[in-house]
């Protein structure tokens, strides 16, 4: 950290201070992203616009405990991570929104990895149909179809 600041990194929307020129320049967070990835997409948009972003490392941070699980998924010689909340409605947004972020900010390799990780994760968990469904949901996110509201990947109780 440089003078107590970690440059180009932050966790937006958790105690974030934003100058009013930021939304004037890059717009507001995407409402369609709500509940997963909205803060990451907003941060990446700010970085793409060359706006200064930093974390004050001495700040105290309090947040409710997240129930998110990071599940290892083996792809050939590499272990990757699938984010899984256990909430079927939230999980489809994780698949869709992360695919959007990979496609629009991280490049083709990140998108391919995302498609493979989530297709395999849901295929192993719920069968081949769930794997194909996860791939379709991810592709909708990748092409920017944020209006697409898929059915949950697993039946709700």
N, CA and C atoms as an extended XYZ file, in Angstrom:
471
Properties=species:S:1:pos:R:3:atomname:S:1:resname:S:1:resid:I:1 pbc="F F F"
N         0.843       -1.189        0.000 N   UNK     1
C         0.000        0.000        0.000 CA  UNK     1
C         0.884        1.247        0.000 C   UNK     1
N         0.484        2.208       -0.770 N   UNK     2
C         1.210        3.466       -0.915 CA  UNK     2
C         0.520        4.528       -0.069 C   UNK     2
N         1.159        4.946        1.025 N   UNK     3
C         0.592        5.931        1.950 CA  UNK     3
C        -0.791        5.506        2.463 C   UNK     3
N        -0.931        4.212        2.725 N   UNK     4
C        -2.194        3.703        3.248 CA  UNK     4
C        -3.269        3.484        2.200 C   UNK     4
N        -2.925        3.630        0.911 N   UNK     5
C        -3.890        3.436       -0.171 CA  UNK     5
C        -3.488        2.249       -1.028 C   UNK     5
N        -4.457        1.441       -1.377 N   UNK     6
C        -4.265        0.352       -2.317 CA  UNK     6
C        -4.911        0.816       -3.620 C   UNK     6
N        -4.083        1.204       -4.588 N   UNK     7
C        -4.574        1.817       -5.828 CA  UNK     7
C        -5.224        0.791       -6.769 C   UNK     7
N        -6.225        1.255       -7.501 N   UNK     8
C        -6.953        0.485       -8.515 CA  UNK     8
C        -7.690       -0.729       -7.950 C   UNK     8
N        -7.975       -0.718       -6.659 N   UNK     9
C        -8.724       -1.804       -6.025 CA  UNK     9
C        -9.682       -1.193       -5.011 C   UNK     9
N       -10.873       -1.734       -4.980 N   UNK    10
C       -11.820       -1.325       -3.955 CA  UNK    10
C       -13.007       -2.271       -3.981 C   UNK    10
N       -13.815       -2.176       -2.967 N   UNK    11
C       -15.058       -2.940       -2.891 CA  UNK    11
C       -16.190       -1.920       -2.888 C   UNK    11
N       -16.571       -1.470       -4.080 N   UNK    12
C       -17.603       -0.441       -4.145 CA  UNK    12
C       -18.875       -0.841       -3.422 C   UNK    12
N       -19.595        0.155       -2.989 N   UNK    13
C       -20.889        0.050       -2.328 CA  UNK    13
C       -20.791       -0.457       -0.899 C   UNK    13
N       -19.609       -0.704       -0.402 N   UNK    14
C       -19.412       -1.066        0.999 CA  UNK    14
C       -18.594        0.056        1.632 C   UNK    14
N       -19.241        1.172        1.929 N   UNK    15
C       -18.551        2.311        2.526 CA  UNK    15
C       -17.797        3.131        1.496 C   UNK    15
N       -18.281        3.174        0.299 N   UNK    16
C       -17.602        3.845       -0.798 CA  UNK    16
C       -17.939        5.331       -0.844 C   UNK    16
N       -16.937        6.133       -1.084 N   UNK    17
C       -17.133        7.557       -1.347 CA  UNK    17
C       -16.890        7.782       -2.833 C   UNK    17
N       -17.858        8.378       -3.501 N   UNK    18
C       -17.772        8.603       -4.943 CA  UNK    18
C       -17.973       10.084       -5.214 C   UNK    18
N       -17.064       10.654       -5.968 N   UNK    19
C       -17.231       12.044       -6.386 CA  UNK    19
C       -18.385       12.111       -7.372 C   UNK    19
N       -19.132       13.198       -7.342 N   UNK    20
C       -20.322       13.305       -8.203 CA  UNK    20
C       -19.990       13.237       -9.687 C   UNK    20
N       -18.752       13.527      -10.057 N   UNK    21
C       -18.373       13.448      -11.470 CA  UNK    21
C       -18.278       12.012      -11.981 C   UNK    21
N       -18.116       11.055      -11.059 N   UNK    22
C       -17.990        9.657      -11.489 CA  UNK    22
C       -19.260        9.187      -12.203 C   UNK    22
N       -20.442        9.253      -11.577 N   UNK    23
C       -21.636        8.824      -12.328 CA  UNK    23
C       -21.950        9.730      -13.512 C   UNK    23
N       -21.539       10.997      -13.436 N   UNK    24
C       -21.735       11.876      -14.593 CA  UNK    24
C       -20.928       11.368      -15.778 C   UNK    24
N       -19.757       10.800      -15.504 N   UNK    25
C       -18.871       10.332      -16.578 CA  UNK    25
C       -19.175        8.903      -17.025 C   UNK    25
N       -19.439        7.991      -16.084 N   UNK    26
C       -19.612        6.588      -16.465 CA  UNK    26
C       -21.022        6.046      -16.241 C   UNK    26
N       -21.898        6.860      -15.682 N   UNK    27
C       -23.256        6.411      -15.418 CA  UNK    27
C       -23.369        5.764      -14.043 C   UNK    27
N       -24.561        5.358      -13.735 N   UNK    28
C       -24.834        4.728      -12.449 CA  UNK    28
C       -24.639        3.214      -12.553 C   UNK    28
N       -24.608        2.524      -11.420 N   UNK    29
C       -24.531        1.061      -11.471 CA  UNK    29
C       -25.719        0.491      -12.247 C   UNK    29
N       -25.488       -0.614      -12.919 N   UNK    30
C       -26.534       -1.254      -13.707 CA  UNK    30
C       -27.534       -1.931      -12.770 C   UNK    30
N       -28.770       -1.493      -12.820 N   UNK    31
C       -29.805       -2.052      -11.941 CA  UNK    31
C       -30.009       -3.544      -12.191 C   UNK    31
N       -29.811       -3.983      -13.427 N   UNK    32
C       -30.012       -5.398      -13.766 CA  UNK    32
C       -29.007       -6.319      -13.056 C   UNK    32
N       -27.918       -5.736      -12.582 N   UNK    33
C       -26.879       -6.510      -11.906 CA  UNK    33
C       -27.177       -6.710      -10.431 C   UNK    33
N       -28.194       -6.046       -9.920 N   UNK    34
C       -28.429       -6.063       -8.480 CA  UNK    34
C       -28.340       -7.468       -7.898 C   UNK    34
N       -27.656       -7.587       -6.852 N   UNK    35
C       -27.423       -8.739       -5.978 CA  UNK    35
C       -26.166       -9.516       -6.353 C   UNK    35
N       -25.605       -9.321       -7.525 N   UNK    36
C       -24.323       -9.960       -7.810 CA  UNK    36
C       -23.593       -9.234       -8.933 C   UNK    36
N       -22.397       -8.748       -8.624 N   UNK    37
C       -21.511       -8.204       -9.641 CA  UNK    37
C       -21.684       -6.735       -9.953 C   UNK    37
N       -22.694       -6.079       -9.380 N   UNK    38
C       -22.912       -4.669       -9.698 CA  UNK    38
C       -21.707       -3.819       -9.306 C   UNK    38
N       -21.123       -4.100       -8.150 N   UNK    39
C       -19.986       -3.315       -7.690 CA  UNK    39
C       -18.733       -3.595       -8.519 C   UNK    39
N       -18.554       -4.836       -8.952 N   UNK    40
C       -17.385       -5.180       -9.770 CA  UNK    40
C       -17.492       -4.508      -11.135 C   UNK    40
N       -18.664       -4.585      -11.748 N   UNK    41
C       -18.853       -3.967      -13.063 CA  UNK    41
C       -18.668       -2.458      -12.989 C   UNK    41
N       -19.173       -1.825      -11.938 N   UNK    42
C       -19.025       -0.378      -11.768 CA  UNK    42
C       -17.550       -0.016      -11.604 C   UNK    42
N       -16.819       -0.796      -10.807 N   UNK    43
C       -15.382       -0.568      -10.626 CA  UNK    43
C       -14.636       -0.729      -11.951 C   UNK    43
N       -14.915       -1.768      -12.696 N   UNK    44
C       -14.221       -1.984      -13.969 CA  UNK    44
C       -14.545       -0.888      -14.973 C   UNK    44
N       -15.766       -0.397      -14.957 N   UNK    45
C       -16.134        0.728      -15.824 CA  UNK    45
C       -15.343        1.975      -15.439 C   UNK    45
N       -15.186        2.214      -14.132 N   UNK    46
C       -14.410        3.373      -13.655 CA  UNK    46
C       -12.942        3.240      -14.058 C   UNK    46
N       -12.381        2.053      -13.904 N   UNK    47
C       -10.983        1.840      -14.295 CA  UNK    47
C       -10.796        2.006      -15.804 C   UNK    47
N       -11.749        1.515      -16.576 N   UNK    48
C       -11.687        1.648      -18.035 CA  UNK    48
C       -11.715        3.119      -18.445 C   UNK    48
N       -12.447        3.924      -17.672 N   UNK    49
C       -12.533        5.363      -17.946 CA  UNK    49
C       -11.340        6.127      -17.361 C   UNK    49
N       -10.372        5.391      -16.794 N   UNK    50
C        -9.145        5.980      -16.222 CA  UNK    50
C        -9.428        6.867      -15.010 C   UNK    50
N       -10.466        6.518      -14.249 N   UNK    51
C       -10.763        7.256      -13.024 CA  UNK    51
C        -9.928        6.694      -11.886 C   UNK    51
N        -9.536        7.542      -10.966 N   UNK    52
C        -8.727        7.107       -9.823 CA  UNK    52
C        -9.606        6.342       -8.836 C   UNK    52
N        -9.137        5.163       -8.441 N   UNK    53
C        -9.843        4.304       -7.507 CA  UNK    53
C        -8.821        3.786       -6.511 C   UNK    53
N        -9.195        3.762       -5.242 N   UNK    54
C        -8.268        3.246       -4.228 CA  UNK    54
C        -9.029        2.801       -2.991 C   UNK    54
N        -8.381        1.955       -2.210 N   UNK    55
C        -8.901        1.514       -0.926 CA  UNK    55
C        -8.007        2.070        0.164 C   UNK    55
N        -8.604        2.649        1.162 N   UNK    56
C        -7.880        3.110        2.343 CA  UNK    56
C        -7.729        1.893        3.248 C   UNK    56
N        -6.496        1.381        3.367 N   UNK    57
C        -6.293        0.107        4.062 CA  UNK    57
C        -6.522        0.197        5.563 C   UNK    57
N        -6.539        1.387        6.122 N   UNK    58
C        -6.767        1.526        7.565 CA  UNK    58
C        -8.250        1.699        7.911 C   UNK    58
N        -9.106        1.746        6.911 N   UNK    59
C       -10.543        1.904        7.165 CA  UNK    59
C       -11.099        0.644        7.813 C   UNK    59
N       -12.029        0.831        8.733 N   UNK    60
C       -12.694       -0.304        9.369 CA  UNK    60
C       -13.901       -0.675        8.533 C   UNK    60
N       -14.051       -1.946        8.278 N   UNK    61
C       -15.091       -2.432        7.388 CA  UNK    61
C       -15.956       -3.445        8.132 C   UNK    61
N       -17.255       -3.231        8.133 N   UNK    62
C       -18.188       -4.168        8.750 CA  UNK    62
C       -19.255       -4.535        7.726 C   UNK    62
N       -19.476       -5.799        7.588 N   UNK    63
C       -20.421       -6.285        6.591 CA  UNK    63
C       -21.020       -7.585        7.112 C   UNK    63
N       -22.308       -7.815        6.859 N   UNK    64
C       -22.890       -9.092        7.294 CA  UNK    64
C       -22.120      -10.263        6.672 C   UNK    64
N       -22.037      -11.336        7.406 N   UNK    65
C       -21.321      -12.508        6.907 CA  UNK    65
C       -21.976      -12.993        5.611 C   UNK    65
N       -21.158      -13.198        4.608 N   UNK    66
C       -21.641      -13.664        3.314 CA  UNK    66
C       -21.729      -15.180        3.333 C   UNK    66
N       -22.796      -15.704        2.795 N   UNK    67
C       -22.971      -17.153        2.751 CA  UNK    67
C       -22.459      -17.748        1.445 C   UNK    67
N       -21.753      -16.952        0.662 N   UNK    68
C       -21.224      -17.400       -0.614 CA  UNK    68
C       -20.177      -18.492       -0.404 C   UNK    68
N       -20.259      -19.517       -1.223 N   UNK    69
C       -19.255      -20.577       -1.201 CA  UNK    69
C       -18.418      -20.477       -2.467 C   UNK    69
N       -17.144      -20.721       -2.344 N   UNK    70
C       -16.255      -20.807       -3.494 CA  UNK    70
C       -15.945      -22.286       -3.696 C   UNK    70
N       -16.563      -22.882       -4.714 N   UNK    71
C       -16.474      -24.318       -4.949 CA  UNK    71
C       -15.382      -24.594       -5.988 C   UNK    71
N       -14.401      -25.436       -5.657 N   UNK    72
C       -13.366      -25.768       -6.643 CA  UNK    72
C       -13.936      -26.614       -7.784 C   UNK    72
N       -13.555      -26.258       -9.009 N   UNK    73
C       -13.963      -26.990      -10.213 CA  UNK    73
C       -12.690      -27.275      -11.004 C   UNK    73
N       -12.431      -28.540      -11.257 N   UNK    74
C       -11.214      -28.941      -11.969 CA  UNK    74
C       -11.440      -28.865      -13.476 C   UNK    74
N       -10.587      -28.086      -14.156 N   UNK    75
C       -10.590      -28.008      -15.619 CA  UNK    75
C        -9.212      -28.455      -16.099 C   UNK    75
N        -9.143      -29.633      -16.637 N   UNK    76
C        -7.882      -30.223      -17.099 CA  UNK    76
C        -6.837      -30.183      -15.991 C   UNK    76
N        -5.815      -29.375      -16.162 N   UNK    77
C        -4.712      -29.321      -15.194 CA  UNK    77
C        -4.862      -28.196      -14.170 C   UNK    77
N        -5.966      -27.495      -14.192 N   UNK    78
C        -6.124      -26.313      -13.350 CA  UNK    78
C        -7.418      -26.393      -12.528 C   UNK    78
N        -7.331      -25.944      -11.292 N   UNK    79
C        -8.536      -25.856      -10.468 CA  UNK    79
C        -9.015      -24.407      -10.470 C   UNK    79
N       -10.277      -24.219      -10.818 N   UNK    80
C       -10.898      -22.894      -10.858 CA  UNK    80
C       -11.961      -22.839       -9.758 C   UNK    80
N       -12.614      -21.702       -9.636 N   UNK    81
C       -13.615      -21.516       -8.591 CA  UNK    81
C       -14.963      -21.140       -9.190 C   UNK    81
N       -16.003      -21.799       -8.700 N   UNK    82
C       -17.379      -21.415       -9.026 CA  UNK    82
C       -17.977      -20.784       -7.776 C   UNK    82
N       -18.559      -19.611       -7.923 N   UNK    83
C       -19.254      -18.968       -6.810 CA  UNK    83
C       -20.645      -19.589       -6.721 C   UNK    83
N       -21.020      -19.956       -5.513 N   UNK    84
C       -22.303      -20.624       -5.320 CA  UNK    84
C       -22.918      -20.145       -4.018 C   UNK    84
N       -24.143      -19.637       -4.092 N   UNK    85
C       -24.794      -19.100       -2.894 CA  UNK    85
C       -25.780      -20.087       -2.266 C   UNK    85
N       -26.237      -21.040       -3.053 N   UNK    86
C       -27.272      -21.938       -2.561 CA  UNK    86
C       -28.674      -21.369       -2.753 C   UNK    86
N       -28.757      -20.113       -3.173 N   UNK    87
C       -30.038      -19.478       -3.477 CA  UNK    87
C       -30.216      -19.563       -4.996 C   UNK    87
N       -31.128      -20.405       -5.486 N   UNK    88
C       -31.247      -20.619       -6.933 CA  UNK    88
C       -31.449      -19.345       -7.750 C   UNK    88
N       -32.197      -18.389       -7.238 N   UNK    89
C       -32.414      -17.145       -7.987 CA  UNK    89
C       -31.139      -16.310       -8.049 C   UNK    89
N       -30.400      -16.273       -6.962 N   UNK    90
C       -29.143      -15.522       -6.951 CA  UNK    90
C       -28.091      -16.219       -7.822 C   UNK    90
N       -28.094      -17.547       -7.793 N   UNK    91
C       -27.080      -18.283       -8.542 CA  UNK    91
C       -27.178      -18.066      -10.049 C   UNK    91
N       -28.396      -17.925      -10.600 N   UNK    92
C       -28.492      -17.658      -12.041 CA  UNK    92
C       -27.930      -16.277      -12.371 C   UNK    92
N       -28.091      -15.326      -11.448 N   UNK    93
C       -27.534      -13.993      -11.674 CA  UNK    93
C       -26.016      -14.014      -11.576 C   UNK    93
N       -25.477      -14.858      -10.715 N   UNK    94
C       -24.027      -15.022      -10.642 CA  UNK    94
C       -23.501      -15.504      -11.987 C   UNK    94
N       -24.130      -16.534      -12.542 N   UNK    95
C       -23.693      -17.086      -13.827 CA  UNK    95
C       -23.815      -16.041      -14.932 C   UNK    95
N       -24.965      -15.382      -15.026 N   UNK    96
C       -25.202      -14.388      -16.088 CA  UNK    96
C       -24.296      -13.171      -15.953 C   UNK    96
N       -24.255      -12.576      -14.751 N   UNK    97
C       -23.526      -11.323      -14.569 CA  UNK    97
C       -22.018      -11.510      -14.666 C   UNK    97
N       -21.495      -12.609      -14.119 N   UNK    98
C       -20.057      -12.861      -14.246 CA  UNK    98
C       -19.666      -13.079      -15.708 C   UNK    98
N       -20.552      -13.679      -16.500 N   UNK    99
C       -20.270      -13.861      -17.928 CA  UNK    99
C       -20.221      -12.504      -18.633 C   UNK    99
N       -21.114      -11.598      -18.263 N   UNK   100
C       -21.086      -10.243      -18.820 CA  UNK   100
C       -19.749       -9.573      -18.507 C   UNK   100
N       -19.336       -9.657      -17.254 N   UNK   101
C       -18.073       -9.031      -16.826 CA  UNK   101
C       -16.894       -9.647      -17.568 C   UNK   101
N       -16.872      -10.971      -17.679 N   UNK   102
C       -15.781      -11.635      -18.400 CA  UNK   102
C       -15.757      -11.181      -19.862 C   UNK   102
N       -16.908      -11.146      -20.493 N   UNK   103
C       -17.008      -10.789      -21.906 CA  UNK   103
C       -16.641       -9.337      -22.179 C   UNK   103
N       -17.105       -8.433      -21.329 N   UNK   104
C       -16.938       -7.007      -21.597 CA  UNK   104
C       -15.662       -6.390      -21.028 C   UNK   104
N       -15.029       -7.048      -20.060 N   UNK   105
C       -13.870       -6.431      -19.406 CA  UNK   105
C       -12.631       -7.315      -19.339 C   UNK   105
N       -12.793       -8.623      -19.382 N   UNK   106
C       -11.637       -9.488      -19.132 CA  UNK   106
C       -11.175      -10.269      -20.349 C   UNK   106
N       -11.965      -10.308      -21.406 N   UNK   107
C       -11.524      -10.926      -22.649 CA  UNK   107
C       -12.054      -12.329      -22.909 C   UNK   107
N       -11.801      -12.823      -24.131 N   UNK   108
C       -12.330      -14.118      -24.570 CA  UNK   108
C       -11.876      -15.300      -23.704 C   UNK   108
N       -10.632      -15.303      -23.277 N   UNK   109
C       -10.143      -16.426      -22.458 CA  UNK   109
C       -10.918      -16.511      -21.142 C   UNK   109
N       -11.191      -15.364      -20.522 N   UNK   110
C       -11.947      -15.344      -19.264 CA  UNK   110
C       -13.379      -15.819      -19.498 C   UNK   110
N       -13.963      -15.449      -20.627 N   UNK   111
C       -15.317      -15.883      -20.935 CA  UNK   111
C       -15.370      -17.393      -21.164 C   UNK   111
N       -14.428      -17.923      -21.906 N   UNK   112
C       -14.380      -19.372      -22.157 CA  UNK   112
C       -14.218      -20.125      -20.841 C   UNK   112
N       -13.325      -19.646      -19.983 N   UNK   113
C       -13.130      -20.276      -18.673 CA  UNK   113
C       -14.427      -20.251      -17.876 C   UNK   113
N       -15.111      -19.108      -17.883 N   UNK   114
C       -16.378      -18.970      -17.154 CA  UNK   114
C       -17.411      -19.983      -17.670 C   UNK   114
N       -17.551      -20.076      -18.983 N   UNK   115
C       -18.500      -21.016      -19.577 CA  UNK   115
C       -18.185      -22.450      -19.160 C   UNK   115
N       -16.922      -22.811      -19.214 N   UNK   116
C       -16.520      -24.172      -18.858 CA  UNK   116
C       -16.727      -24.466      -17.371 C   UNK   116
N       -16.335      -23.526      -16.513 N   UNK   117
C       -16.452      -23.729      -15.063 CA  UNK   117
C       -17.909      -23.926      -14.653 C   UNK   117
N       -18.789      -23.008      -15.074 N   UNK   118
C       -20.181      -23.096      -14.627 CA  UNK   118
C       -20.950      -24.222      -15.316 C   UNK   118
N       -20.634      -24.513      -16.566 N   UNK   119
C       -21.276      -25.652      -17.233 CA  UNK   119
C       -20.904      -26.940      -16.514 C   UNK   119
N       -19.620      -27.109      -16.200 N   UNK   120
C       -19.182      -28.323      -15.504 CA  UNK   120
C       -19.746      -28.383      -14.085 C   UNK   120
N       -19.715      -27.256      -13.387 N   UNK   121
C       -20.218      -27.232      -12.011 CA  UNK   121
C       -21.671      -27.693      -11.948 C   UNK   121
N       -22.535      -27.108      -12.790 N   UNK   122
C       -23.955      -27.467      -12.748 CA  UNK   122
C       -24.216      -28.838      -13.362 C   UNK   122
N       -23.422      -29.252      -14.329 N   UNK   123
C       -23.548      -30.596      -14.894 CA  UNK   123
C       -23.261      -31.636      -13.803 C   UNK   123
N       -22.183      -31.425      -13.035 N   UNK   124
C       -21.838      -32.360      -11.964 CA  UNK   124
C       -22.865      -32.331      -10.830 C   UNK   124
N       -23.450      -31.190      -10.600 N   UNK   125
C       -24.363      -31.014       -9.476 CA  UNK   125
C       -25.783      -31.473       -9.795 C   UNK   125
N       -26.248      -31.163      -11.018 N   UNK   126
C       -27.663      -31.399      -11.354 CA  UNK   126
C       -27.870      -32.170      -12.659 C   UNK   126
N       -26.800      -32.528      -13.356 N   UNK   127
C       -26.947      -33.280      -14.601 CA  UNK   127
C       -26.670      -32.434      -15.837 C   UNK   127
N       -26.648      -33.118      -16.982 N   UNK   128
C       -26.259      -32.461      -18.226 CA  UNK   128
C       -27.185      -31.316      -18.617 C   UNK   128
N       -28.488      -31.443      -18.339 N   UNK   129
C       -29.428      -30.376      -18.705 CA  UNK   129
C       -29.115      -29.084      -17.938 C   UNK   129
N       -28.801      -29.209      -16.658 N   UNK   130
C       -28.425      -28.030      -15.859 CA  UNK   130
C       -27.124      -27.423      -16.365 C   UNK   130
N       -26.181      -28.271      -16.805 N   UNK   131
C       -24.930      -27.773      -17.370 CA  UNK   131
C       -25.161      -26.963      -18.633 C   UNK   131
N       -26.025      -27.477      -19.515 N   UNK   132
C       -26.356      -26.740      -20.743 CA  UNK   132
C       -27.123      -25.453      -20.432 C   UNK   132
N       -28.015      -25.531      -19.451 N   UNK   133
C       -28.764      -24.342      -19.049 CA  UNK   133
C       -27.826      -23.264      -18.512 C   UNK   133
N       -26.864      -23.650      -17.683 N   UNK   134
C       -25.891      -22.689      -17.156 CA  UNK   134
C       -25.097      -22.057      -18.291 C   UNK   134
N       -24.728      -22.857      -19.297 N   UNK   135
C       -23.997      -22.334      -20.454 CA  UNK   135
C       -24.861      -21.320      -21.209 C   UNK   135
N       -26.138      -21.617      -21.409 N   UNK   136
C       -27.052      -20.700      -22.100 CA  UNK   136
C       -27.211      -19.394      -21.317 C   UNK   136
N       -27.385      -19.508      -20.005 N   UNK   137
C       -27.512      -18.312      -19.157 CA  UNK   137
C       -26.258      -17.457      -19.265 C   UNK   137
N       -25.093      -18.105      -19.222 N   UNK   138
C       -23.826      -17.371      -19.338 CA  UNK   138
C       -23.721      -16.683      -20.692 C   UNK   138
N       -24.134      -17.355      -21.755 N   UNK   139
C       -24.076      -16.745      -23.086 CA  UNK   139
C       -24.984      -15.525      -23.181 C   UNK   139
N       -26.142      -15.569      -22.523 N   UNK   140
C       -27.026      -14.398      -22.498 CA  UNK   140
C       -26.312      -13.213      -21.835 C   UNK   140
N       -25.613      -13.479      -20.739 N   UNK   141
C       -24.841      -12.426      -20.087 CA  UNK   141
C       -23.713      -11.926      -20.972 C   UNK   141
N       -23.025      -12.840      -21.633 N   UNK   142
C       -21.887      -12.472      -22.474 CA  UNK   142
C       -22.291      -11.534      -23.604 C   UNK   142
N       -23.485      -11.742      -24.165 N   UNK   143
C       -23.923      -10.866      -25.269 CA  UNK   143
C       -24.590       -9.594      -24.759 C   UNK   143
N       -24.653       -9.451      -23.430 N   UNK   144
C       -25.195       -8.230      -22.853 CA  UNK   144
C       -26.690       -8.239      -22.656 C   UNK   144
N       -27.311       -9.401      -22.705 N   UNK   145
C       -28.759       -9.502      -22.519 CA  UNK   145
C       -29.075       -9.525      -21.021 C   UNK   145
N       -28.967       -8.362      -20.392 N   UNK   146
C       -29.206       -8.265      -18.953 CA  UNK   146
C       -30.689       -8.213      -18.613 C   UNK   146
N       -31.541       -8.124      -19.617 N   UNK   147
C       -32.987       -8.194      -19.385 CA  UNK   147
C       -33.426       -9.643      -19.223 C   UNK   147
N       -32.571      -10.578      -19.644 N   UNK   148
C       -32.888      -11.997      -19.551 CA  UNK   148
C       -32.946      -12.402      -18.086 C   UNK   148
N       -34.108      -12.856      -17.648 N   UNK   149
C       -34.325      -13.293      -16.266 CA  UNK   149
C       -34.600      -14.792      -16.277 C   UNK   149
N       -33.542      -15.588      -16.182 N   UNK   150
C       -33.731      -17.030      -16.282 CA  UNK   150
C       -34.419      -17.628      -15.068 C   UNK   150
N       -35.015      -18.785      -15.276 N   UNK   151
C       -35.577      -19.545      -14.154 CA  UNK   151
C       -34.415      -20.034      -13.293 C   UNK   151
N       -34.669      -20.297      -12.028 N   UNK   152
C       -33.594      -20.791      -11.145 CA  UNK   152
C       -32.958      -22.064      -11.693 C   UNK   152
N       -31.670      -22.231      -11.439 N   UNK   153
C       -30.950      -23.425      -11.884 CA  UNK   153
C       -31.303      -24.665      -11.072 C   UNK   153
N       -31.831      -24.472       -9.914 N   UNK   154
C       -32.233      -25.606       -9.067 CA  UNK   154
C       -33.631      -25.291       -8.545 C   UNK   154
N       -34.417      -26.312       -8.302 N   UNK   155
C       -35.761      -26.038       -7.791 CA  UNK   155
C       -35.711      -25.390       -6.413 C   UNK   155
N       -36.589      -24.413       -6.216 N   UNK   156
C       -36.673      -23.782       -4.896 CA  UNK   156
C       -37.482      -24.671       -3.966 C   UNK   156
N       -37.144      -24.622       -2.710 N   UNK   157
C       -37.833      -25.483       -1.728 CA  UNK   157
C       -39.162      -24.898       -1.338 C   UNK   157
